[in-house]
């Protein structure tokens, strides 16, 4: 969803590829129950408190930026989700996955338990709604699931199977389980496969993306 321009409130809304996939199932599971807002197209470094025209013009460059129209690639939008934090918050929550990068050999498994730092005054490190985790290419993994959150929407997302040309997958949980693929044909002549893992706190909106490398161990 996106504004067509920044002077008239005209909203352009379309389904993402994932939304179209769920709608195509035609089994009644496609239900919009929540929405989120983001400001991916805004470059806040353009805010200029030294503008000679005065404070009314400090954000002029930002206000005149072109706005994105809606497009269906869910992995390329909603990267900077707007969120409401408790009054008095002085530090932005940040995610700690325990890894700056993930490297797995074929068939190896790893469980990731994200923590949110600077969250709710630093007294809480785990978010009650858990975390969404998106792997950019699920073919690199034989297992990719989330555990610890048992709400209907989380269960539905965790049980979704990618179809067609979709290769990314999103799961929900407090712990994310990964097992590297054992399928040799995916490697071709390469000795490793690469993907990215993006984790987002469902309460805080904190976001972190790290690289994932799967190393070939058999011919």
FIVEXTI-852156 format. One line per field, with one value per residue: residue number from 1; residue in one letter; x, y, z of N, C-alpha, C, O in turn. Coordinates in pm, 1 decimal. Example, Ala and Ser with C-alpha at 12.3 -4.5 7.8 and 13.67 -1.06 7.14 Angstrom:
<recs>
pos = (1  2)
code = (a  s)
n_px = (1319.0  1285.0)
n_py = (-569.0  -225.0)
n_pz = (780.0  708.0)
ca_px = (1230.0  1367.0)
ca_py = (-450.0  -106.0)
ca_pz = (780.0  714.0)
c_px = (1320.0  1290.0)
c_py = (-330.0  3.0)
c_pz = (780.0  787.0)
o_px = (1423.6  1340.9)
o_py = (-331.9  113.8)
o_pz = (846.5  803.9)
</recs>
This chain:
<recs>
pos = (1  2  3  4  5  6  7  8  9  10  11  12  13  14  15  16  17  18  19  20  21  22  23  24  25  26  27  28  29  30  31  32  33  34  35  36  37  38  39  40  41  42  43  44  45  46  47  48  49  50  51  52  53  54  55  56  57  58  59  60  61  62  63  64  65  66  67  68  69  70  71  72  73  74  75  76  77  78  79  80  81  82  83  84  85  86  87  88  89  90  91  92  93  94  95  96  97  98  99  100  101  102  103  104  105  106  107  108  109  110  111  112  113  114  115  116  117  118  119  120  121  122  123  124  125  126  127  128  129  130  131  132  133  134  135  136  137  138  139  140  141  142  143  144  145  146  147  148  149  150  151  152  153  154  155  156  157  158  159  160  161  162  163  164  165  166  167  168  169  170  171  172  173  174  175  176  177  178  179  180  181  182  183  184  185  186  187  188  189  190  191  192  193  194  195  196  197  198  199  200  201  202  203  204  205  206  207  208  209  210  211  212  213  214  215  216  217  218  219)
code = (x  x  x  x  x  x  x  x  x  x  x  x  x  x  x  x  x  x  x  x  x  x  x  x  x  x  x  x  x  x  x  x  x  x  x  x  x  x  x  x  x  x  x  x  x  x  x  x  x  x  x  x  x  x  x  x  x  x  x  x  x  x  x  x  x  x  x  x  x  x  x  x  x  x  x  x  x  x  x  x  x  x  x  x  x  x  x  x  x  x  x  x  x  x  x  x  x  x  x  x  x  x  x  x  x  x  x  x  x  x  x  x  x  x  x  x  x  x  x  x  x  x  x  x  x  x  x  x  x  x  x  x  x  x  x  x  x  x  x  x  x  x  x  x  x  x  x  x  x  x  x  x  x  x  x  x  x  x  x  x  x  x  x  x  x  x  x  x  x  x  x  x  x  x  x  x  x  x  x  x  x  x  x  x  x  x  x  x  x  x  x  x  x  x  x  x  x  x  x  x  x  x  x  x  x  x  x  x  x  x  x  x  x  x  x  x  x  x  x)
n_px = (84.5  49.9  89.5  -19.9  61.6  203.3  36.6  -232.6  -453.6  -456.6  -482.6  -309.5  -363.2  -253.7  -236.5  32.0  279.1  275.0  24.2  -140.0  -80.0  -191.5  -458.6  -518.6  -545.0  -805.6  -945.2  -1060.4  -883.7  -759.1  -752.6  -761.2  -635.7  -471.3  -267.6  17.9  232.9  482.1  788.6  960.0  1056.5  1158.6  1421.1  1575.0  1806.0  1805.6  1682.6  1712.9  1827.8  1961.1  1859.1  1829.7  1586.6  1431.4  1261.6  1028.2  1100.4  1282.4  1232.5  1179.5  1302.3  1255.2  976.0  927.7  1010.8  979.4  713.0  675.5  491.4  254.7  387.7  430.4  635.9  709.6  944.3  1092.8  982.7  829.5  1036.6  1109.3  929.2  670.9  625.2  472.3  609.9  655.5  579.5  840.8  1050.0  1389.4  1582.7  1617.2  1474.2  1674.1  1768.4  1913.3  2058.6  2246.1  2421.4  2619.0  2634.1  2532.0  2653.9  2627.4  2684.8  2589.8  2288.6  2321.7  2193.5  2035.8  1924.0  1772.1  1732.1  1592.5  1663.4  1549.2  1699.9  1718.3  1447.8  1129.9  1227.1  1450.2  1393.2  1275.8  1351.6  1246.3  989.4  637.1  467.8  639.9  861.0  896.0  1043.5  1218.0  1334.2  1529.6  1558.8  1410.3  1475.3  1730.9  1721.2  1620.8  1457.4  1262.3  1126.1  912.3  875.9  689.9  502.0  162.5  -65.7  -353.8  -291.4  -13.2  24.4  -95.8  75.8  318.1  262.6  239.3  312.2  548.5  475.7  485.5  688.2  776.4  1024.9  1096.5  1026.4  825.8  815.4  684.5  774.6  919.4  1149.5  1356.2  1398.3  1642.9  1750.2  2003.4  1989.0  2012.5  2018.7  2197.4  2181.4  2100.1  2323.3  2469.0  2755.2  2867.1  3022.5  2892.9  2583.1  2391.1  2192.4  1962.2  1865.2  1600.4  1489.2  1222.6  1096.6  780.3  643.2  807.4  904.9  1168.3  1441.8  1649.9  1890.8  2076.7  2347.0  2320.4  2491.3  2526.8  2719.9  2854.4  2899.3  2908.2  2928.5)
n_py = (-117.7  226.1  584.6  773.0  1029.9  1311.9  1519.6  1482.8  1272.8  987.8  651.4  365.6  33.1  -300.0  -661.1  -846.6  -1076.5  -1295.3  -1260.6  -1298.5  -1561.6  -1689.6  -1614.8  -1747.3  -2007.4  -2038.9  -2139.6  -2026.2  -1933.7  -1696.5  -1405.4  -1074.5  -947.3  -775.0  -478.2  -293.4  -4.4  166.8  350.2  331.6  474.4  712.7  934.4  1026.0  1162.0  1384.8  1582.9  1911.9  2114.7  2352.7  2504.2  2803.7  2928.9  2894.9  2721.5  2603.3  2497.3  2299.8  2028.7  2023.6  1902.0  1632.8  1623.4  1673.0  1450.4  1184.1  946.0  595.7  379.1  115.8  -214.5  -567.3  -723.6  -869.1  -905.7  -685.0  -457.7  -273.2  -263.0  -87.9  -58.8  128.7  192.1  195.4  299.8  271.3  563.6  783.8  627.7  601.8  480.0  305.1  -14.8  -300.7  -593.1  -901.6  -1177.8  -1353.7  -1421.3  -1289.1  -1374.5  -1669.1  -1990.3  -2299.8  -2649.2  -2897.5  -3052.9  -2984.7  -2847.7  -2566.8  -2370.8  -2067.1  -1817.7  -1527.4  -1212.4  -905.8  -606.7  -314.6  -299.4  -215.2  -63.9  -211.6  -421.6  -642.4  -898.6  -1070.9  -1086.7  -1074.6  -1141.2  -1271.6  -1339.0  -1262.8  -1447.3  -1442.9  -1625.7  -1577.3  -1759.1  -2044.8  -2290.1  -2350.4  -2469.2  -2759.1  -2775.5  -2527.9  -2352.8  -2201.1  -2194.4  -2176.7  -1974.1  -1987.4  -1884.6  -1852.8  -1713.3  -1729.2  -2006.0  -2063.4  -1924.9  -2057.2  -2304.7  -2266.3  -2347.9  -2283.7  -2202.9  -2235.0  -1984.8  -1867.9  -1830.5  -1739.9  -1760.7  -1713.4  -1739.3  -1771.6  -1729.1  -1784.9  -1914.1  -2000.6  -2252.6  -2401.9  -2613.5  -2719.8  -2781.5  -3104.4  -3159.6  -3210.9  -3124.5  -2862.8  -2709.5  -2716.5  -2641.1  -2509.3  -2457.2  -2369.6  -2231.5  -1931.2  -1712.7  -1484.1  -1404.4  -1254.9  -1105.9  -993.5  -815.0  -868.4  -711.5  -486.7  -399.4  -395.8  -479.7  -709.0  -819.7  -1092.5  -1269.0  -1598.5  -1895.9  -2196.2  -2478.4  -2706.8  -3052.6  -3304.3  -3509.9)
n_pz = (0.0  -76.2  -84.2  -360.6  -417.9  -241.4  -177.6  -207.2  -38.8  -151.3  -171.9  -275.6  -287.5  -289.2  -314.2  -173.2  -308.7  -137.6  -19.2  -243.9  -294.3  -69.1  -101.1  -337.6  -257.6  -176.6  44.5  259.1  449.9  407.3  556.6  646.0  927.2  1062.1  1028.1  912.8  917.3  730.2  659.4  437.4  214.1  304.5  366.0  635.7  684.3  534.9  671.4  767.5  995.8  968.9  770.8  597.3  569.7  787.4  1064.2  967.1  729.9  767.5  718.1  448.5  220.9  270.6  268.9  3.3  -128.8  -369.0  -346.3  -289.3  -501.7  -441.9  -438.6  -513.7  -394.1  -112.9  26.3  -27.8  74.1  347.2  531.6  726.8  970.3  1120.9  1464.0  1789.8  2084.8  2442.6  2640.4  2722.4  2640.3  2580.0  2432.4  2127.5  2066.0  1996.8  1812.1  1918.6  1796.8  1866.3  1676.2  1414.1  1164.5  990.7  946.3  806.7  770.7  526.4  622.3  888.4  1197.4  1361.6  1632.3  1691.8  1929.2  1954.6  2115.1  2256.6  2301.6  2512.3  2556.5  2678.0  2896.1  2946.2  3108.6  3003.2  2776.1  2595.0  2356.8  2387.3  2176.8  2017.8  1738.6  1391.1  1133.1  833.9  567.7  286.7  77.4  90.1  -8.6  56.3  296.9  476.6  691.2  838.1  1077.5  1328.5  1682.3  1991.1  1985.1  1979.0  1861.0  1640.8  1397.0  1389.5  1380.3  1132.4  958.6  1004.4  898.0  631.5  296.4  46.0  -292.4  -653.6  -797.6  -569.7  -327.1  -80.6  272.8  562.1  914.2  1250.5  1591.5  1921.3  1923.7  1653.6  1422.4  1219.2  957.3  749.1  397.0  237.5  -23.6  -304.0  -569.5  -572.1  -538.6  -771.9  -950.3  -744.1  -422.5  -205.4  -74.9  -56.2  145.8  306.6  638.9  795.6  1085.1  1284.0  1556.9  1692.5  1870.8  1927.7  1680.1  1614.6  1401.2  1222.6  990.0  873.0  706.4  559.8  515.4  343.4  341.7  110.7  161.2  55.6  -243.1)
ca_px = (0.0  129.0  26.4  16.5  138.3  208.0  -49.9  -370.3  -454.8  -508.7  -407.1  -305.2  -341.6  -255.5  -189.7  168.2  284.9  231.2  -119.5  -201.2  -63.8  -290.6  -591.1  -537.1  -583.4  -952.0  -991.6  -1113.5  -780.5  -711.0  -828.0  -677.5  -668.4  -382.3  -195.2  134.1  274.8  627.3  835.1  1079.2  1107.1  1200.2  1561.8  1570.7  1930.2  1780.8  1629.3  1817.4  1798.7  2034.7  1796.2  1825.3  1450.0  1364.7  1223.3  919.6  1159.0  1383.7  1199.3  1128.6  1354.0  1185.5  836.5  922.1  1060.3  877.2  666.3  665.5  362.5  250.6  437.5  396.5  748.4  707.0  1080.4  1156.7  910.9  799.4  1160.2  1119.4  790.9  643.4  577.6  449.4  685.5  606.5  622.1  963.3  1154.2  1504.9  1667.8  1542.7  1500.3  1755.5  1765.1  2037.0  2033.2  2358.4  2505.7  2624.4  2619.4  2507.5  2720.1  2590.2  2716.5  2472.5  2225.3  2340.9  2077.6  2063.5  1806.7  1800.3  1637.9  1618.7  1638.8  1534.3  1769.8  1659.8  1303.3  1051.4  1315.8  1556.9  1350.6  1225.5  1432.5  1169.9  864.9  524.6  413.9  743.9  936.9  882.4  1172.5  1201.5  1452.0  1512.1  1549.3  1383.8  1531.5  1860.7  1695.5  1523.8  1365.5  1259.3  1000.8  915.2  802.9  674.8  384.2  58.4  -185.6  -399.1  -219.8  122.0  13.2  -124.4  195.8  420.2  224.7  231.0  411.1  568.9  435.9  524.4  823.4  810.7  1130.6  1110.8  927.0  822.3  758.5  670.2  804.3  1020.3  1269.9  1352.4  1478.6  1692.5  1832.0  2054.6  1947.8  2105.3  1999.2  2319.4  2156.3  2081.9  2453.0  2528.7  2901.5  2910.1  3054.5  2808.0  2463.3  2377.2  2060.9  1960.7  1762.3  1553.6  1408.0  1155.9  1020.3  640.4  599.5  892.2  937.1  1312.9  1466.4  1790.1  1913.8  2210.9  2366.9  2318.2  2572.4  2518.8  2839.8  2840.3  2992.1  2907.3  2918.7)
ca_py = (0.0  346.7  706.8  803.0  1154.0  1361.8  1635.4  1434.2  1143.5  881.7  532.4  254.6  -89.1  -424.9  -776.6  -892.1  -1211.3  -1388.9  -1245.6  -1362.8  -1705.9  -1734.6  -1596.7  -1848.3  -2135.4  -2038.5  -2231.4  -1947.9  -1896.2  -1561.0  -1306.2  -962.4  -919.6  -672.6  -403.8  -220.4  110.1  181.9  470.6  284.3  566.5  838.7  948.6  1127.1  1240.5  1507.4  1684.9  2014.2  2219.1  2476.0  2568.5  2948.7  2980.3  2880.5  2588.0  2548.0  2440.0  2200.3  1899.4  2048.1  1801.9  1506.3  1637.4  1677.0  1324.8  1102.4  834.5  469.0  315.6  -20.4  -321.5  -693.3  -801.0  -848.7  -904.3  -559.0  -345.3  -283.4  -291.3  4.4  -53.2  225.6  124.7  281.7  256.1  334.6  700.9  792.5  542.8  683.1  403.1  219.3  -158.3  -366.1  -738.4  -978.8  -1317.6  -1436.1  -1446.8  -1183.5  -1449.1  -1811.5  -2080.3  -2437.6  -2754.3  -2972.6  -3137.2  -2933.6  -2775.4  -2455.8  -2306.7  -1928.1  -1757.9  -1383.5  -1129.0  -764.2  -523.2  -181.9  -314.8  -191.5  -19.3  -308.5  -525.7  -756.6  -925.7  -1155.0  -1021.0  -1164.4  -1188.3  -1345.7  -1279.0  -1319.5  -1474.2  -1465.7  -1672.4  -1529.0  -1874.7  -2159.0  -2410.9  -2377.3  -2535.8  -2869.1  -2741.9  -2387.5  -2333.1  -2125.8  -2256.9  -2092.7  -1888.8  -2080.2  -1815.2  -1902.8  -1654.1  -1784.2  -2145.3  -2061.5  -1882.2  -2160.9  -2422.6  -2228.5  -2407.4  -2199.1  -2264.1  -2160.3  -1929.3  -1808.1  -1904.8  -1693.3  -1811.8  -1644.1  -1815.3  -1695.5  -1805.5  -1730.1  -1984.6  -2029.9  -2371.4  -2413.2  -2728.5  -2699.3  -2881.2  -3211.1  -3179.7  -3168.5  -3062.7  -2718.6  -2643.1  -2713.4  -2648.9  -2425.5  -2525.4  -2317.6  -2155.8  -1815.8  -1652.3  -1391.5  -1426.7  -1128.8  -1128.6  -871.2  -827.1  -839.2  -606.3  -367.9  -357.1  -404.2  -561.7  -743.0  -911.2  -1149.7  -1364.5  -1742.6  -1970.9  -2343.0  -2533.2  -2841.7  -3147.9  -3432.9  -3499.7)
ca_pz = (0.0  -79.8  -131.4  -498.1  -411.4  -104.5  -161.2  -200.9  30.7  -238.1  -133.1  -370.5  -209.0  -364.6  -238.6  -198.4  -365.9  -33.6  -8.3  -360.4  -275.0  28.7  -160.2  -441.4  -196.8  -176.1  148.5  369.6  546.1  378.9  632.7  689.1  1067.7  1114.5  926.7  963.0  837.9  724.0  590.1  367.6  113.5  366.3  405.5  741.0  687.5  460.0  762.7  773.1  1095.4  936.8  655.1  624.7  560.6  915.5  1110.8  885.7  608.9  802.7  657.0  313.2  127.2  298.3  226.6  -142.4  -185.7  -434.9  -264.7  -361.0  -523.4  -387.1  -524.2  -446.1  -341.6  32.0  79.7  -62.7  132.4  489.2  604.2  838.5  1016.1  1226.3  1584.0  1905.2  2201.2  2565.6  2666.6  2800.6  2582.3  2543.0  2341.3  2036.2  2083.3  1894.3  1824.0  1933.8  1760.2  1910.2  1558.9  1313.6  1039.7  1014.4  852.7  836.1  674.7  483.9  722.5  1024.5  1250.6  1452.3  1691.9  1725.4  2023.8  1952.8  2231.9  2224.1  2397.9  2533.3  2539.2  2799.1  3003.2  2967.6  3202.6  2927.1  2657.0  2503.3  2322.6  2412.3  2048.8  1948.3  1629.3  1257.1  1069.6  689.9  495.2  149.4  -12.6  177.5  -69.3  119.2  424.3  476.9  799.9  877.7  1149.5  1452.6  1792.6  2109.7  1970.3  1935.5  1817.0  1510.1  1283.8  1387.8  1334.8  989.3  887.8  1016.8  819.0  490.7  207.0  -70.3  -418.5  -771.4  -801.3  -440.9  -259.0  56.4  366.4  690.3  1025.1  1374.3  1711.6  2011.4  1879.4  1511.1  1393.4  1083.0  921.3  613.6  298.8  198.7  -167.8  -372.1  -699.9  -556.3  -539.9  -904.2  -940.5  -632.6  -297.3  -98.2  -107.8  30.0  162.6  419.3  739.4  853.6  1205.4  1328.3  1680.8  1663.5  1962.6  1922.8  1544.9  1592.3  1282.6  1197.3  878.2  873.5  597.6  587.8  418.4  353.9  277.5  56.7  225.5  -15.0  -388.6)
c_px = (88.6  47.5  73.1  89.1  127.5  124.6  -196.7  -368.5  -528.1  -422.3  -421.7  -271.1  -352.3  -211.7  -44.5  163.2  237.7  79.4  -193.2  -193.2  -170.0  -431.7  -620.9  -575.5  -734.7  -1008.7  -1043.2  -1011.2  -728.2  -802.4  -730.5  -721.1  -583.0  -321.4  -78.7  164.8  426.7  662.0  964.1  1140.5  1163.2  1347.2  1570.0  1700.7  1914.8  1719.5  1739.5  1782.2  1875.8  1975.4  1778.3  1683.8  1371.9  1314.8  1112.4  973.3  1264.5  1358.3  1152.0  1174.4  1283.2  1042.0  822.1  974.3  947.9  839.6  647.9  520.5  370.2  308.5  436.9  511.2  763.2  846.7  1151.6  1084.6  884.1  923.9  1173.5  979.0  776.3  583.3  559.3  520.5  634.8  660.7  746.9  1075.4  1269.3  1598.7  1580.5  1575.1  1582.9  1754.7  1905.3  2002.5  2140.6  2454.8  2503.2  2613.2  2600.9  2576.0  2691.8  2641.7  2588.2  2419.7  2238.4  2220.8  2122.2  1930.8  1846.8  1692.1  1666.8  1591.6  1630.8  1596.7  1705.9  1507.6  1231.6  1141.2  1428.2  1520.2  1302.8  1311.8  1360.0  1032.9  748.6  464.5  517.8  806.2  896.8  1022.3  1147.2  1334.4  1431.0  1498.5  1535.2  1438.4  1666.0  1845.1  1597.9  1421.7  1377.3  1125.0  1022.7  832.7  791.7  558.6  273.3  -72.4  -226.4  -322.6  -77.5  121.4  -9.5  -0.4  302.5  390.0  215.9  345.7  425.7  532.1  486.0  668.0  864.5  916.9  1152.8  1001.0  939.8  755.8  756.4  704.9  894.5  1154.8  1252.0  1448.9  1515.2  1772.0  1873.3  2012.9  2055.6  2096.0  2118.5  2292.5  2138.2  2213.6  2508.2  2678.4  2956.4  2938.0  2969.7  2686.8  2451.8  2232.9  2072.4  1845.4  1727.3  1459.6  1352.5  1079.0  876.6  580.2  676.0  914.0  1085.8  1341.5  1615.8  1797.9  2057.8  2224.4  2365.4  2395.2  2559.6  2633.9  2816.6  2943.8  2996.5  2888.2  2794.4)
c_py = (123.4  465.2  734.9  936.3  1208.3  1488.3  1597.5  1295.8  1041.6  758.7  423.4  128.3  -211.7  -538.2  -804.8  -1030.0  -1315.3  -1381.2  -1312.0  -1514.7  -1760.2  -1722.9  -1705.7  -1984.2  -2151.3  -2136.3  -2156.4  -1900.8  -1754.9  -1460.4  -1197.2  -922.9  -809.0  -595.3  -330.9  -106.4  118.0  310.0  439.9  390.5  697.1  834.0  1062.7  1206.0  1371.7  1617.0  1786.1  2126.1  2348.3  2546.3  2718.2  3007.6  2963.0  2739.5  2524.8  2475.7  2332.8  2067.1  1910.8  1941.0  1668.5  1512.2  1635.7  1549.5  1251.8  983.1  710.4  428.8  174.2  -118.7  -451.4  -770.1  -776.1  -843.4  -771.7  -437.1  -372.1  -319.5  -204.0  33.8  49.1  153.2  226.7  223.4  329.1  476.0  700.0  703.5  629.9  611.6  314.4  72.8  -212.0  -516.4  -795.2  -1123.8  -1411.2  -1466.4  -1322.7  -1242.6  -1595.7  -1891.8  -2223.8  -2531.7  -2827.6  -3061.4  -3088.0  -2849.3  -2666.7  -2399.9  -2166.6  -1876.4  -1608.3  -1318.8  -983.2  -681.3  -383.9  -184.9  -301.4  -159.5  -115.5  -420.4  -652.0  -775.0  -1013.0  -1091.5  -1119.2  -1219.5  -1264.0  -1266.4  -1342.2  -1336.5  -1509.6  -1509.0  -1637.1  -1642.6  -2000.3  -2289.1  -2447.1  -2454.7  -2651.0  -2851.3  -2594.0  -2363.1  -2250.8  -2196.7  -2156.5  -1997.0  -1974.0  -2011.4  -1866.8  -1845.1  -1706.1  -1927.6  -2151.4  -2024.2  -1990.6  -2282.1  -2393.2  -2290.6  -2317.7  -2275.5  -2177.9  -2113.4  -1865.1  -1892.5  -1855.7  -1752.5  -1738.9  -1732.5  -1726.3  -1784.0  -1727.7  -1797.7  -2021.9  -2145.2  -2377.4  -2542.4  -2713.4  -2813.5  -2987.2  -3240.2  -3123.4  -3092.1  -2911.5  -2642.7  -2625.8  -2734.7  -2567.2  -2508.0  -2474.4  -2246.0  -2039.1  -1764.3  -1548.6  -1428.3  -1291.8  -1159.3  -994.8  -899.0  -784.1  -736.1  -476.7  -313.1  -358.3  -507.9  -586.6  -843.7  -959.4  -1247.4  -1509.5  -1812.6  -2120.4  -2402.1  -2677.8  -2934.5  -3282.0  -3410.4  -3569.7)
c_pz = (0.0  -125.5  -274.2  -509.1  -269.5  -83.2  -151.7  -137.1  -56.1  -215.7  -238.4  -293.2  -299.3  -272.2  -272.7  -264.2  -265.1  -16.3  -123.0  -348.2  -179.9  -26.6  -262.0  -384.6  -189.3  -73.2  272.4  469.8  522.9  447.4  678.7  829.7  1126.9  998.4  993.3  867.1  838.6  650.2  515.2  275.4  171.5  408.5  507.4  752.8  611.4  547.8  792.6  870.8  1072.2  815.4  683.5  621.5  689.6  942.9  1028.3  762.5  639.6  730.7  513.6  213.9  145.2  245.4  75.1  -208.1  -257.5  -346.9  -349.7  -383.0  -467.4  -488.8  -445.7  -382.3  -192.5  91.4  54.9  -6.6  280.1  570.4  728.9  888.9  1128.2  1346.6  1695.3  2026.1  2324.6  2584.1  2756.4  2748.0  2533.2  2446.5  2254.3  2064.0  1966.9  1919.8  1839.8  1905.5  1812.7  1797.7  1470.1  1174.2  1076.9  905.9  894.7  728.2  638.6  596.3  864.8  1066.1  1347.5  1502.8  1736.4  1818.7  2030.6  2088.5  2186.8  2334.9  2401.0  2524.0  2673.7  2918.2  3033.4  3061.4  3133.0  2803.9  2556.1  2480.4  2329.5  2284.3  1966.8  1834.6  1497.3  1200.7  923.4  631.2  348.6  49.4  72.1  119.2  -7.3  249.6  404.8  587.4  831.0  944.8  1275.9  1557.6  1906.9  2104.2  1908.0  1897.0  1678.8  1392.5  1273.6  1336.8  1184.8  909.1  891.2  930.1  670.5  412.0  84.9  -196.2  -533.2  -764.9  -669.6  -370.1  -116.4  143.6  498.5  794.5  1148.8  1493.1  1805.0  1987.1  1732.7  1483.8  1245.6  1068.0  776.2  521.7  276.3  49.4  -243.7  -500.6  -689.4  -569.6  -680.5  -894.3  -824.1  -507.6  -180.7  -157.7  -11.2  30.9  274.2  511.6  802.7  968.5  1251.5  1456.8  1657.2  1758.6  1938.6  1782.2  1515.3  1484.5  1266.3  1083.0  882.2  756.9  646.4  476.6  447.2  274.4  234.8  119.8  155.1  -163.2  -439.0)
o_px = (191.0  -51.7  191.6  170.1  51.4  140.3  -276.6  -289.7  -646.2  -301.4  -532.0  -161.3  -447.6  -156.4  -2.6  57.2  169.5  13.5  -297.1  -285.6  -231.1  -515.4  -734.6  -632.3  -786.5  -1106.4  -1066.5  -1047.1  -660.3  -913.9  -629.5  -831.1  -617.7  -323.3  -77.9  127.4  491.5  576.4  1063.6  1262.6  1210.1  1390.9  1571.6  1705.5  2000.1  1705.9  1847.6  1714.5  1858.6  2036.3  1717.6  1662.2  1259.0  1323.7  1104.4  900.0  1328.6  1452.7  1090.4  1095.1  1254.4  993.4  715.9  981.2  833.2  925.8  609.9  437.0  478.9  282.5  442.4  486.8  821.3  866.3  1259.0  1122.3  912.7  916.7  1240.9  918.6  859.2  500.2  623.1  493.9  577.2  774.7  755.3  1184.8  1248.6  1684.8  1482.7  1691.8  1562.9  1742.1  2002.1  1926.8  2127.3  2558.2  2399.1  2586.5  2648.2  2558.3  2727.9  2642.1  2489.3  2495.6  2174.1  2154.7  2229.9  1836.3  1944.0  1573.3  1755.8  1507.6  1697.1  1551.3  1646.1  1445.3  1267.7  1131.4  1494.9  1603.6  1290.3  1342.3  1406.5  968.2  759.5  415.2  487.3  804.6  867.1  1108.8  1064.8  1434.8  1324.7  1433.3  1634.1  1447.1  1710.3  1944.0  1503.9  1311.5  1487.2  1022.2  1135.1  728.7  872.2  518.7  288.8  -178.5  -142.1  -291.3  -25.8  208.3  50.0  26.6  370.5  481.6  188.3  461.1  325.2  553.9  524.2  758.5  975.5  899.7  1220.9  894.9  1050.2  652.4  818.2  668.6  940.4  1259.8  1145.7  1566.9  1430.1  1851.7  1788.1  2002.8  2174.6  2158.1  2138.5  2370.6  2158.7  2214.8  2584.5  2724.2  3077.9  2882.4  2974.3  2687.2  2497.6  2161.8  2180.4  1741.5  1814.2  1360.9  1424.6  1004.2  852.7  475.3  616.3  938.9  1126.9  1274.6  1698.0  1722.0  2150.5  2124.4  2404.3  2368.1  2579.0  2645.0  2766.4  3061.4  3079.2  2838.2  2769.2)
o_py = (126.3  449.8  722.1  954.8  1156.5  1556.6  1671.7  1210.3  1013.7  762.5  393.1  117.2  -225.5  -513.9  -789.0  -1091.7  -1411.3  -1483.9  -1374.8  -1586.7  -1863.8  -1810.0  -1751.7  -2067.3  -2262.9  -2206.5  -2216.7  -1833.8  -1699.2  -1434.0  -1226.2  -870.9  -753.8  -641.3  -309.9  -111.0  80.2  371.2  511.3  396.2  782.8  741.9  1180.2  1306.4  1459.9  1731.1  1748.7  2221.9  2444.2  2639.3  2754.7  3121.0  3010.6  2650.6  2402.2  2401.1  2281.0  2000.9  1817.8  1894.3  1599.1  1416.9  1600.8  1541.8  1256.3  925.8  718.2  443.0  119.8  -108.4  -448.2  -873.9  -676.1  -782.6  -747.9  -324.0  -480.5  -396.9  -241.5  135.8  55.3  63.7  331.9  109.7  437.2  504.5  624.4  702.9  721.5  675.0  256.1  38.8  -172.4  -561.4  -744.6  -1186.1  -1533.3  -1529.7  -1259.3  -1171.4  -1640.8  -1864.7  -2265.0  -2498.3  -2820.6  -3136.0  -3142.3  -2787.5  -2673.1  -2383.5  -2149.6  -1890.2  -1566.1  -1365.1  -942.7  -685.5  -340.8  -85.0  -367.6  -220.0  -102.5  -505.5  -757.0  -678.2  -1028.2  -1047.6  -1232.9  -1332.3  -1314.7  -1143.3  -1461.5  -1250.7  -1595.8  -1438.7  -1664.8  -1625.7  -2055.7  -2389.0  -2561.5  -2500.7  -2641.3  -2905.6  -2541.0  -2353.8  -2233.4  -2254.1  -2064.1  -1942.9  -2026.1  -2073.8  -1919.5  -1917.3  -1725.4  -1966.3  -2234.7  -2083.3  -2013.4  -2355.2  -2483.0  -2286.8  -2278.9  -2396.2  -2062.6  -2190.0  -1813.3  -2013.4  -1922.4  -1790.0  -1706.4  -1793.7  -1619.9  -1901.6  -1618.2  -1745.7  -2068.9  -2137.1  -2360.3  -2577.2  -2696.0  -2928.4  -2961.5  -3334.6  -3002.0  -3004.6  -2839.9  -2525.5  -2532.9  -2833.8  -2556.6  -2616.5  -2529.7  -2205.4  -2047.4  -1771.5  -1528.3  -1477.0  -1223.3  -1230.8  -895.2  -996.4  -674.4  -679.1  -369.4  -193.7  -325.9  -610.9  -498.7  -940.5  -879.2  -1303.5  -1538.8  -1791.7  -2165.1  -2379.1  -2759.9  -2899.6  -3366.4  -3306.1  -3571.7)
o_pz = (68.2  -196.7  -304.9  -600.0  -187.7  18.1  -94.4  -177.5  -35.7  -238.5  -283.9  -238.6  -376.0  -164.9  -387.4  -274.1  -300.9  -0.4  -102.4  -385.9  -206.3  -2.7  -272.5  -455.4  -194.8  -99.4  377.2  566.7  609.1  402.5  742.8  848.6  1231.3  884.2  1114.6  749.9  936.3  586.3  527.3  260.3  96.6  477.4  470.7  823.8  621.4  503.7  838.2  833.5  1147.3  762.5  784.1  664.4  700.9  858.3  1021.2  697.7  548.1  687.6  461.5  132.2  47.7  184.5  23.5  -330.7  -213.1  -280.3  -466.6  -293.7  -448.0  -608.7  -322.7  -320.9  -150.3  196.6  110.2  -37.3  330.9  665.9  824.9  855.7  1219.1  1331.2  1695.1  2065.3  2313.1  2547.5  2853.1  2804.5  2453.5  2385.4  2301.0  2083.8  1852.1  2033.7  1782.9  1980.0  1804.5  1819.3  1452.9  1077.4  1181.2  787.1  1004.9  609.8  711.6  658.2  954.6  982.6  1406.7  1425.6  1810.0  1789.8  2104.4  2165.6  2091.3  2449.3  2302.4  2487.9  2771.0  3025.0  3136.1  3092.2  3196.0  2734.3  2443.2  2575.4  2283.5  2282.6  1858.9  1834.2  1491.6  1218.5  893.1  642.9  292.8  -53.7  120.0  190.6  -17.2  306.7  326.0  579.5  848.1  877.7  1323.1  1525.2  1918.6  2207.4  1797.6  1900.2  1606.2  1297.9  1163.6  1258.7  1116.4  804.5  791.2  892.2  591.0  454.6  25.4  -206.2  -513.5  -731.6  -658.4  -355.0  -38.5  93.7  542.3  767.7  1151.6  1495.2  1772.3  2024.8  1692.4  1517.6  1158.4  1155.1  689.0  564.7  294.2  0.6  -247.4  -538.1  -787.4  -607.3  -706.9  -837.3  -807.2  -490.4  -70.8  -273.9  102.8  -69.3  329.6  467.2  856.7  951.1  1257.8  1464.4  1606.8  1728.5  1930.3  1765.8  1403.8  1476.7  1292.2  1078.9  893.2  712.3  759.5  358.4  560.3  153.9  311.5  130.4  189.6  -205.4  -559.5)
</recs>
